[in-house]
Amino acid sequence: MPVSRVFDPYTGGAIGGVVPSPVSAELRSVGDLSSGYTFTDTAALQTSYSYNSGTDIHTFVLANVGVGAETNSFISGSNFTGPKYRAGLTYADGTSVLAGDAFSMTVYVESFTPGLVRSYVIAVGVAQTPSSTVLGTMRGSGIYAITTSVGTPGVGGWEENLGTASTVASMTKGIGTCSFAGTPQKYRNGSSFGVMSATSGNQSNRLGGGQFSVADGAQLGLVVCVGTNGTVAATGGSISVRLRYALTKLS
């Protein structure tokens, strides 16, 4: 998995005179999605993609969708065949994130510029089987940026094939965290998230999405998915965003 552009390491503070070791959380860019990721898009929703390494901005050019299709969305229905970038998920030190680990993922969304794009979402998440197009097999959990049918931006939480979002006009940033319980049950605990403008904001949460069903030692996947906001028509065009994430191993 690409680990370009490392930002803002989080360290523990003094507790009772003891300074704990730094936690394994570094805010990292997802990096250039055209390098080091496997890309699929049989639904042909994406026309082009570009990445500016100087600003860490991703630009997706998306198609118009006249009639909603279940396979265009990863937050509704049973299948998803839209744009998906996938790679093995690792902690900041390069070790694999395993299904049996207890850990959290925080996703930070900035510089979100939907332009004229409507009813699209862009997610960063964890997947049990990232190559699968069946949402119940892929078992994704993550945080997404959204532009609604009237162009209001926001962020949301994604669990398997469901999503919940909060929006605010003139969004400046959004942040959300998903947690995973690890062995023995390997629960996916859901997410909480907030979206902010310079003067206001909103927050919400998404309930958990069941359990990982693979072996404790199976490596999980990092996915960046682009889809419609449910089984709906969508307006295409150019949409840009900065996407960073941090992983904290809890056990």
C-alpha positions as CSV (number, residue, x, y, z in Angstrom):
1,M,0.0,0.0,0.0
2,P,1.4,3.4,-0.8
3,V,2.5,5.4,2.2
4,S,3.4,8.7,0.6
5,R,3.2,12.0,2.3
6,V,3.3,11.2,6.1
7,F,1.7,13.9,8.3
8,D,1.2,14.8,12.0
9,P,2.2,11.7,14.1
10,Y,0.2,11.3,17.2
11,T,2.0,10.5,20.4
12,G,0.9,9.7,24.0
13,G,1.3,12.2,26.8
14,A,2.6,11.8,30.3
15,I,0.3,9.8,32.6
16,G,1.2,9.5,36.2
17,G,4.9,10.3,35.4
18,V,5.1,7.6,32.8
19,V,5.4,8.5,29.1
20,P,3.8,5.8,27.0
21,S,5.2,4.8,23.6
22,P,3.7,6.5,20.5
23,V,0.5,4.9,19.3
24,S,0.6,3.4,15.8
25,A,-1.3,6.3,14.2
26,E,0.1,8.6,11.5
27,L,-2.2,10.7,9.3
28,R,-1.3,9.5,5.8
29,S,-2.4,10.4,2.4
30,V,-3.9,7.6,0.4
31,G,-1.3,8.6,-2.2
32,D,-1.5,8.4,-6.0
33,L,-4.3,6.0,-6.7
34,S,-2.9,5.3,-10.2
35,S,0.2,3.7,-8.6
36,G,0.2,0.7,-6.2
37,Y,-3.5,0.1,-6.3
38,T,-5.6,-2.3,-8.4
39,F,-8.4,-0.4,-10.2
40,T,-11.8,-1.8,-11.4
41,D,-14.8,0.0,-12.9
42,T,-17.0,-2.2,-15.0
43,A,-19.9,0.2,-14.4
44,A,-17.8,2.8,-16.3
45,L,-18.7,5.6,-13.9
46,Q,-15.2,7.2,-14.0
47,T,-13.9,9.0,-17.1
48,S,-10.5,9.9,-15.8
49,Y,-8.4,10.4,-12.6
50,S,-5.5,12.6,-11.8
51,Y,-3.4,13.3,-8.7
52,N,-1.4,16.4,-7.7
53,S,1.4,15.3,-5.4
54,G,2.2,18.9,-4.5
55,T,-1.3,19.6,-3.0
56,D,-2.3,16.0,-2.3
57,I,-5.5,16.6,-4.3
58,H,-7.3,13.8,-6.2
59,T,-9.5,14.8,-9.2
60,F,-12.1,12.4,-10.5
61,V,-14.0,13.0,-13.7
62,L,-17.3,11.1,-13.4
63,A,-20.0,10.2,-15.9
64,N,-23.7,11.3,-16.0
65,V,-26.0,8.6,-14.8
66,G,-29.5,9.0,-16.2
67,V,-31.1,6.0,-14.6
68,G,-30.1,4.7,-11.1
69,A,-28.6,1.2,-11.0
70,E,-28.0,-0.8,-7.9
71,T,-24.5,-1.7,-9.0
72,N,-23.4,2.0,-9.2
73,S,-23.6,2.3,-5.4
74,F,-21.8,0.8,-2.5
75,I,-24.2,2.2,0.1
76,S,-27.3,0.4,-1.2
77,G,-28.2,-2.8,-2.9
78,S,-26.2,-6.0,-3.0
79,N,-23.4,-5.4,-5.6
80,F,-21.0,-2.7,-6.5
81,T,-19.1,-2.5,-9.9
82,G,-18.2,1.2,-9.9
83,P,-14.8,2.7,-9.5
84,K,-12.8,0.9,-6.8
85,Y,-9.1,1.2,-5.9
86,R,-7.7,-1.5,-3.6
87,A,-4.5,-2.4,-1.9
88,G,-3.3,-4.3,1.2
89,L,-4.0,-2.4,4.4
90,T,-0.9,-1.8,6.6
91,Y,-0.1,0.2,9.7
92,A,2.3,3.1,9.5
93,D,5.3,0.8,10.2
94,G,4.4,-1.4,7.2
95,T,3.0,-4.4,9.1
96,S,-0.3,-5.9,7.8
97,V,-3.6,-5.1,9.4
98,L,-5.3,-8.4,10.2
99,A,-8.9,-9.3,10.6
100,G,-8.2,-10.4,14.2
101,D,-6.7,-7.0,15.2
102,A,-8.6,-4.5,17.3
103,F,-8.0,-1.2,15.6
104,S,-9.6,2.1,14.5
105,M,-9.4,4.0,11.2
106,T,-9.8,7.8,11.1
107,V,-10.5,9.5,7.8
108,Y,-9.9,13.2,7.2
109,V,-11.6,14.9,4.2
110,E,-10.4,18.3,3.1
111,S,-10.5,20.6,0.0
112,F,-13.7,18.9,-1.1
113,T,-14.8,20.6,-4.4
114,P,-17.8,18.9,-6.0
115,G,-18.2,21.5,-8.7
116,L,-21.4,20.6,-10.7
117,V,-21.2,16.9,-9.6
118,R,-24.4,15.7,-7.8
119,S,-25.4,12.6,-6.0
120,Y,-21.9,11.0,-5.9
121,V,-19.9,9.7,-2.9
122,I,-16.1,9.0,-2.5
123,A,-15.1,6.7,0.4
124,V,-11.9,5.6,2.1
125,G,-12.4,2.3,4.0
126,V,-11.5,-1.1,5.2
127,A,-12.6,-4.2,3.3
128,Q,-12.6,-7.9,4.2
129,T,-12.4,-9.1,0.6
130,P,-11.6,-5.9,-1.4
131,S,-11.7,-7.7,-4.8
132,S,-15.3,-8.8,-4.5
133,T,-18.2,-7.0,-6.2
134,V,-20.7,-8.5,-3.7
135,L,-21.1,-6.1,-0.9
136,G,-21.8,-8.8,1.7
137,T,-18.6,-10.5,0.7
138,M,-16.5,-7.4,0.4
139,R,-17.7,-6.2,3.9
140,G,-16.5,-2.6,3.7
141,S,-16.5,-0.1,6.4
142,G,-15.4,3.5,6.0
143,I,-16.0,7.2,5.8
144,Y,-17.1,9.0,2.7
145,A,-17.4,12.5,1.2
146,I,-20.8,13.2,-0.4
147,T,-22.3,15.8,-2.7
148,T,-26.1,15.6,-2.5
149,S,-28.7,16.0,-5.3
150,V,-28.6,19.8,-4.8
151,G,-24.8,20.0,-4.4
152,T,-24.6,20.3,-0.6
153,P,-21.3,18.7,0.6
154,G,-20.8,16.5,3.6
155,V,-19.4,13.3,5.1
156,G,-20.9,10.0,6.0
157,G,-20.3,6.5,7.5
158,W,-20.4,3.4,5.4
159,E,-21.1,-0.1,6.7
160,E,-21.4,-3.0,4.1
161,N,-24.2,-1.7,1.9
162,L,-25.6,1.2,4.1
163,G,-24.6,4.8,4.6
164,T,-25.6,7.7,6.8
165,A,-24.4,11.2,6.1
166,S,-24.3,14.7,7.6
167,T,-24.0,17.8,5.4
168,V,-23.2,21.5,5.7
169,A,-23.0,24.4,3.2
170,S,-19.5,25.7,2.5
171,M,-17.9,22.6,4.0
172,T,-14.2,23.1,5.0
173,K,-13.5,19.7,6.4
174,G,-14.9,16.4,7.6
175,I,-13.6,13.7,9.9
176,G,-14.8,10.3,10.9
177,T,-13.7,7.2,12.8
178,C,-14.6,3.5,12.4
179,S,-13.5,0.9,14.9
180,F,-13.0,-2.9,14.7
181,A,-13.2,-5.2,17.8
182,G,-10.7,-7.9,16.7
183,T,-10.7,-11.5,17.8
184,P,-12.7,-13.6,18.7
185,Q,-15.9,-12.0,17.3
186,K,-14.2,-9.5,14.9
187,Y,-17.1,-7.0,15.2
188,R,-17.2,-4.0,12.9
189,N,-18.4,-1.4,15.4
190,G,-19.7,1.3,13.1
191,S,-18.6,4.9,12.9
192,S,-19.0,8.5,14.1
193,F,-18.3,11.5,12.0
194,G,-18.7,15.3,11.8
195,V,-18.6,17.9,9.0
196,M,-17.7,21.5,9.5
197,S,-17.8,24.9,7.8
198,A,-16.2,28.1,9.1
199,T,-19.3,28.9,11.1
200,S,-21.3,25.7,11.6
201,G,-21.4,21.9,11.4
202,N,-23.2,18.7,11.9
203,Q,-22.4,15.2,13.2
204,S,-23.9,11.7,13.2
205,N,-23.1,8.0,13.3
206,R,-23.6,4.8,11.5
207,L,-24.4,1.6,13.3
208,G,-22.0,-1.4,13.0
209,G,-22.0,-3.7,10.1
210,G,-21.7,-7.2,11.6
211,Q,-18.5,-9.2,11.7
212,F,-15.5,-10.1,9.6
213,S,-15.9,-13.7,8.5
214,V,-12.3,-14.5,7.4
215,A,-9.6,-16.0,9.5
216,D,-7.9,-13.9,12.2
217,G,-4.7,-13.9,10.3
218,A,-6.1,-12.7,7.0
219,Q,-4.9,-9.3,5.8
220,L,-7.6,-6.7,5.3
221,G,-7.7,-4.3,2.4
222,L,-7.7,-0.5,1.9
223,V,-10.3,0.6,-0.6
224,V,-11.2,3.9,-2.2
225,C,-14.6,3.7,-3.8
226,V,-16.5,6.1,-5.9
227,G,-20.3,5.6,-6.4
228,T,-23.7,7.1,-6.6
229,N,-25.6,8.1,-3.5
230,G,-27.9,5.1,-3.6
231,T,-29.8,3.8,-6.6
232,V,-30.2,7.2,-8.1
233,A,-29.5,9.3,-11.2
234,A,-26.3,11.4,-10.8
235,T,-24.8,14.4,-12.5
236,G,-21.2,13.9,-13.6
237,G,-18.2,16.2,-14.0
238,S,-15.0,17.0,-12.2
239,I,-14.8,16.5,-8.4
240,S,-11.7,17.0,-6.3
241,V,-10.8,16.1,-2.7
242,R,-7.9,15.6,-0.3
243,L,-8.1,12.2,1.5
244,R,-6.0,11.2,4.5
245,Y,-6.3,8.4,7.1
246,A,-4.8,7.1,10.3
247,L,-4.8,3.6,11.8
248,T,-4.5,2.9,15.5
249,K,-3.8,-0.6,16.6
250,L,-5.6,-1.3,19.9
251,S,-4.4,-4.8,20.6
